[in-house]
C-alpha cells in the first residue's frame, strides 16, 4: 500500500496495459472549476510511488486512457474541449497531437481494447467522437443523440465496433460503429444523471452504471426493462466505477461520499469492502490488469492511492479546510 501527492485535484487514474508498475493520473487545479491541468505518469516502487513524467496543460484534465498499441502513449480529456496525446519517451513535454473538435469540456476518453488503433471521446457538448490518431487528426465519426452532458464512454472489451455511453439525460446508449445511423439501443438506466458506466469483462451482455441517485446498477442489455441488480451503499453520487479484469463478479465504485466500495456480485451481501482513506470526493478508480486484487484511486484531496483489496489502504494526512462541497459538486459533478 502506497500513496502519491499530486499538485492538483485528482480526476481519473488508470493502470498501464503494458507495465504492471505504471499508472497515469489526470488532475485539475482548483477542483476543476478553473485553472490548469497536470497529467502524472507514475511508477509503483514499493513502498513508494515515483513520478516518471508530468505534463502540464492550460485547462483541467478529467480523464486518461493508455494506448493499447504503444506502451509510451496516453490520452487525456481536457476542459478546453480537446483531447491531448502524449508520448512519455519524447524529450519535450508538449503533446504529440491535440484533437480539437468538441465545443465543451471533454469528460471521457477510452482506447479501443480490441482493434487497438482507435479511441472515443465523450463531451459536455452532448457528442461522442471516434478517432484514429495514426491516420487522421480529424474525427472519423460523430455520434450525437444524448440530450445532456456525456460523462462516460466505454468500448466493449469483446467487440471492436461496440461502445456504451451514459449521460445526464438518465440514459445509457449502445452504439455500433458499423451501423451508419444512430445508436442500436437506448436504456433508461436511472431516474437521475448517470455519471459512469463499464462493461463486464466476462459477459458481453452486462453493462454496469452509476448515478447521482447513489446506486450502482447491473444491466443485461438483452432484458433492459429492469436491472439484474441494484447496489446500495454510497451516501452520495457514484462518480466512477470499474469492472474487474480478473473476476466476473467484482466491481469497484467511488463516490462523492469520499469512499470507495468493492462489490462481490456473487455474495449474499454484495458490499465486500468500504475504504475511507480519502478526505475529499473520490472520483478515480481502476484495477490492475496484471495483479489480481490491486486497486488504485484518486481524489480531490490530491492523493493517488494503490493497495490490495482486503488489506488496509494507505493512511493519508487530513486535508486543510476547502470550499464547500455543495459549491464544488454543483460546479463539476453534473448535479
C-alpha positions in Angstrom: 0.0 0.0 0.0 1.4 3.3 -1.1 0.3 6.9 -2.0 1.5 9.8 -4.1 0.6 13.5 -3.5 -0.4 15.3 -6.7 -0.4 19.1 -7.0 -4.0 19.3 -8.2 -7.2 17.5 -7.6 -7.3 14.0 -9.0 -9.9 13.2 -11.6 -9.0 9.8 -13.2 -6.4 7.1 -12.7 -5.5 4.2 -14.9 -3.0 1.3 -14.8 -0.9 0.8 -17.9 -1.9 -2.2 -20.0 1.8 -3.0 -20.6 3.7 -2.3 -17.4 2.3 -3.6 -14.1 4.1 -0.9 -12.1 2.9 2.1 -14.2 -0.1 4.4 -13.5 -1.4 7.6 -15.0 -3.4 10.2 -13.2 -5.3 13.1 -14.7 -5.7 16.2 -12.4 -7.3 19.6 -12.4 -6.4 22.8 -10.4 -9.0 24.3 -8.1 -11.1 21.2 -8.2 -11.6 21.5 -11.9 -13.6 24.7 -11.6 -10.8 26.8 -13.1 -7.1 26.7 -13.7 -4.5 24.3 -15.2 -4.3 20.6 -15.5 -1.5 18.2 -14.8 -1.0 14.6 -16.1 1.2 12.4 -13.9 2.9 9.2 -15.1 3.9 7.2 -12.0 5.7 4.0 -11.2 5.0 2.0 -8.1 8.3 1.1 -6.5 7.2 -0.4 -3.2 6.7 1.1 -0.7 6.8 4.3 -2.8 5.2 5.8 -5.9 7.7 7.7 -8.0 6.8 10.2 -10.7 8.3 9.4 -14.1 6.9 12.3 -16.1 4.4 15.0 -15.8 2.7 17.1 -18.4 1.0 20.5 -17.7 -1.9 21.9 -19.6 -3.8 25.2 -19.6 -7.1 23.7 -18.6 -8.1 20.9 -16.2 -7.8 17.2 -17.2 -10.8 15.0 -16.5 -10.0 11.5 -17.8 -7.0 9.5 -19.0 -6.5 6.4 -21.2 -3.4 4.5 -22.2 -2.8 3.4 -25.8 -3.4 -0.3 -26.4 -0.7 -0.4 -29.0 2.2 1.7 -27.7 3.4 1.4 -24.1 4.5 5.1 -24.0 1.4 6.8 -25.4 -1.6 8.0 -23.5 -4.5 10.4 -23.9 -6.2 12.9 -21.6 -9.5 14.6 -21.8 -9.3 18.4 -21.3 -11.7 21.1 -20.1 -10.9 23.2 -23.2 -12.7 20.7 -25.4 -9.6 19.0 -26.7 -8.1 15.5 -26.3 -4.3 15.6 -25.9 -1.9 12.7 -26.8 1.5 12.4 -25.2 4.5 10.1 -25.7 6.2 9.5 -22.3 9.5 8.8 -24.1 9.5 12.1 -26.1 12.0 14.7 -24.9 9.5 17.5 -25.0 6.7 17.9 -22.6 4.4 19.1 -25.3 1.5 16.8 -26.6 2.3 14.9 -29.8 -1.2 15.6 -31.0 -4.2 17.6 -30.0 -7.7 16.7 -31.2 -9.8 19.8 -31.1 -13.4 19.3 -32.4 -15.5 19.3 -29.2 -17.1 22.6 -28.2 -17.3 22.0 -24.4 -15.4 20.0 -21.8 -14.3 16.5 -22.7 -15.1 14.3 -19.8 -14.3 10.8 -21.1 -11.7 9.1 -23.3 -11.2 5.4 -23.9 -8.8 3.5 -26.2 -10.3 0.6 -28.1 -9.3 -2.7 -26.4 -9.9 -4.9 -29.4 -8.7 -3.1 -32.6 -6.1 -1.1 -30.5 -6.0 1.7 -33.1 -9.0 3.9 -32.4 -10.3 5.8 -29.4 -13.5 7.6 -28.4 -14.2 10.8 -26.6 -17.3 12.0 -24.8 -18.1 15.6 -24.1 -20.4 18.0 -22.3 -21.3 19.2 -25.9 -23.5 16.0 -25.9 -21.4 14.3 -28.6 -19.2 11.3 -28.9 -16.3 11.3 -31.4 -14.4 8.4 -32.9 -10.7 9.0 -33.7 -7.8 7.1 -35.4 -4.7 9.0 -34.3 -2.4 7.0 -36.6 -4.2 8.2 -39.7 -6.0 11.4 -39.1 -6.3 14.4 -36.8 -10.0 14.8 -37.7 -12.6 12.5 -36.2 -13.9 9.6 -38.2 -17.4 9.9 -37.0 -19.6 11.9 -34.5 -22.4 10.2 -32.5 -25.0 12.7 -31.3 -28.2 11.5 -29.7 -27.9 12.3 -26.0 -29.9 15.2 -24.7 -27.5 16.3 -21.9 -23.8 16.2 -21.0 -22.0 12.9 -21.7 -20.0 11.7 -18.7 -18.7 8.3 -19.7 -17.9 6.5 -23.0 -16.5 2.9 -22.9 -15.5 0.4 -25.6 -16.7 -3.2 -25.3 -13.8 -5.5 -24.3 -15.1 -8.1 -26.7 -16.3 -6.3 -29.9 -14.2 -3.8 -31.8 -17.2 -1.8 -33.0 -19.3 -1.7 -29.9 -19.3 1.1 -27.3 -21.6 2.3 -24.5 -22.2 5.9 -23.3 -24.1 7.5 -20.4 -25.4 11.0 -19.9 -27.1 13.5 -17.7 -30.3 12.6 -19.7 -30.6 9.4 -17.5 -29.9 7.0 -20.3 -27.3 4.6 -21.5 -26.8 4.1 -25.2 -25.2 1.2 -27.1 -23.5 2.1 -30.4 -22.1 0.1 -33.2 -19.6 1.9 -35.4 -20.5 -0.3 -38.3 -24.2 0.9 -38.2 -24.3 4.1 -40.2 -27.2 5.9 -38.4 -27.8 6.3 -34.7 -27.5 4.1 -31.6 -28.6 0.5 -31.7 -30.1 0.6 -28.2 -31.2 3.1 -25.6 -31.8 2.1 -22.0 -33.4 4.3 -19.3 -31.0 3.2 -16.5 -31.6 5.7 -13.7 -34.0 8.5 -12.8 -31.2 10.9 -12.2 -28.0 11.8 -14.1 -25.8 8.9 -15.0 -22.1 9.6 -14.3 -20.3 6.3 -15.2 -20.6 3.0 -16.9 -18.4 0.0 -17.7 -18.7 -3.4 -19.5 -18.4 -6.6 -17.7 -15.1 -8.2 -18.9 -16.5 -11.7 -19.0 -20.1 -11.3 -20.1 -20.7 -9.4 -23.3 -24.3 -8.6 -22.4 -23.7 -7.0 -19.0 -23.3 -3.2 -18.5 -22.9 -1.5 -15.1 -24.0 2.1 -14.4 -23.5 4.5 -11.6 -25.7 7.6 -10.9 -26.3 10.7 -8.9 -29.1 8.6 -7.2 -26.2 6.9 -5.2 -26.7 3.5 -6.7 -24.8 1.1 -8.9 -27.0 -0.9 -11.3 -26.1 -4.1 -13.2 -27.9 -4.5 -16.6 -28.4 -7.3 -19.0 -28.9 -5.3 -22.2 -31.0 -8.2 -23.7 -33.5 -7.6 -20.9 -33.4 -3.8 -20.3 -36.7 -3.2 -18.5 -35.1 -3.6 -15.1 -31.7 -4.1 -13.7 -30.3 -7.5 -12.8 -29.0 -6.0 -9.5 -29.1 -2.7 -7.7 -26.2 -2.0 -5.3 -26.8 0.5 -2.5 -24.1 1.6 -0.1 -22.9 5.0 -1.2 -24.3 8.1 0.5 -23.8 10.5 -2.4 -23.5 10.3 -6.2 -21.4 7.4 -7.7 -18.8 9.2 -9.7 -16.9 6.4 -11.4 -17.0 2.6 -11.5 -14.9 -0.2 -13.0 -15.5 -3.9 -13.6 -12.6 -6.1 -12.6 -10.5 -7.7 -15.3 -10.0 -10.7 -13.0 -13.5 -11.6 -11.9 -16.9 -11.6 -13.5 -18.4 -10.7 -10.1 -16.1 -7.9 -8.9 -16.9 -4.2 -9.3 -15.3 -1.1 -7.8 -17.1 2.2 -7.4 -16.1 5.6 -5.9 -18.3 8.4 -4.8 -18.7 12.0 -3.7 -19.2 10.5 -0.2 -15.4 10.2 -0.1 -15.4 6.4 -0.1 -14.6 3.6 -2.5 -16.5 0.3 -2.4 -15.6 -3.1 -3.8 -18.6 -5.2 -4.6 -18.9 -9.0 -4.9 -22.0 -9.8 -7.1 -21.9 -13.5 -6.2 -22.1 -12.9 -2.4 -25.3 -12.8 -0.4 -24.2 -9.4 0.9 -22.5 -7.7 -2.2 -20.7 -4.9 -0.3 -17.4 -6.6 0.3 -15.1 -3.7 1.4 -15.5 0.0 2.0 -12.5 2.2 2.0 -12.4 5.7 3.6 -8.8 6.9 3.5 -9.6 9.9 1.3 -10.8 13.3 2.8 -12.4 14.6 -0.4 -14.5 13.4 -3.3 -13.2 10.1 -4.7 -13.5 10.4 -8.5 -11.0 7.9 -10.0 -10.7 4.1 -9.6 -9.0 1.3 -11.6 -8.0 -2.3 -11.2 -4.5 -3.6 -12.2 -4.6 -5.8 -15.3 -1.6 -7.8 -14.0 -2.0 -8.2 -10.3 -5.4 -9.6 -9.0 -6.7 -7.5 -6.1 -4.5 -4.5 -6.8 -6.5 -1.3 -7.0 -5.9 2.4 -7.4 -7.9 5.5 -6.5 -7.5 9.3 -6.9 -9.4 12.1 -5.1 -9.8 15.8 -4.9 -7.7 15.6 -1.8 -4.7 15.4 -4.2 -3.7 11.8 -3.4 -3.3 8.7 -5.6 -3.5 5.5 -3.5 -2.5 2.0 -4.5 -3.3 -1.0 -2.3 -4.5 -4.6 -2.3 -8.2 -5.4 -1.7 -8.6 -6.9 1.7 -5.6 -5.0 3.1 -5.6 -1.6 4.8 -5.3 1.3 2.4 -2.6 4.0 2.8 -3.1 6.3 5.7 -3.3 9.9 4.4 -3.0 13.2 6.2 -6.2 15.1 6.6 -6.8 17.9 4.1 -7.0 21.5 5.1 -10.5 23.1 5.0 -11.6 23.7 1.4 -14.5 25.4 -0.4 -17.9 23.9 0.5 -18.8 20.5 -1.1 -22.1 22.0 -2.3 -20.3 24.6 -4.4 -17.8 22.1 -5.9 -20.4 19.5 -6.5 -22.6 21.9 -8.4 -19.6 23.1 -10.5 -18.2 19.8 -11.7 -20.3 16.8 -10.7 -23.2 17.1 -13.1 -25.7 17.7 -10.4 
